[in-house]
Amino acid sequence: MGINALREMCVRAPLMLDEFHLNFVADFKKYRNKNVSASAKSLINLYRDLHPKLLNKHHRGRVLKELDDDEMDNNINAYGEEKVHARIPGIKLL
């Protein structure tokens, strides 16, 4: 299966990969084929936004190493959970 297809599936279901499998695919960042390394980097960037706690420290980036574990867990939803807004975000700007 291609890494780009895997990334597209992870956009919809970020809990699809566990920590071991995510870091296994993320290690392809140093692969000598340019397309494979670019795909692995895009998967790493996706998980930096969605769930950085699953990444190893050297894949997280400089800014995310300083965050606590509690701050990293805020933006991931459990399976089947949806984020419901009580009001429209950015309404004060109008």
C-alpha positions, 0 to 999 in steps of 0.5 A, a space after each residue: 500500500 502506498 504511503 500517500 494512500 495511508 496518509 489519506 486514510 489517516 486524515 479521516 481516522 487518525 487512530 488507525 495507526 498505533 505508535 509502533 506502526 506510525 514510527 515505522 512508516 515515519 522512518 522512511 523519511 531517510 529513504 533514498 527514493 524522493 517520492 517515498 521520503 516526501 510521502 513519509 514527511 507528509 505523514 509526519 506533518 499530518 500527525 504533528 497537527 493531529 496527534 503528536 504524542 504518537 510520534 517519536 521525539 525526533 519526528 515531533 519537531 523543535 516546538 512540539 518537544 517543549 509541550 506537555 503530554 496534556 497539551 498534546 492530547 487536546 486535539 484528538 477525538 476518540 473513535 466515533 466522537 465528534 467535536 460540536 461547537 456551541 456557537 459559530 467560531 469567528 462570529 465576533 469578527 463579522 
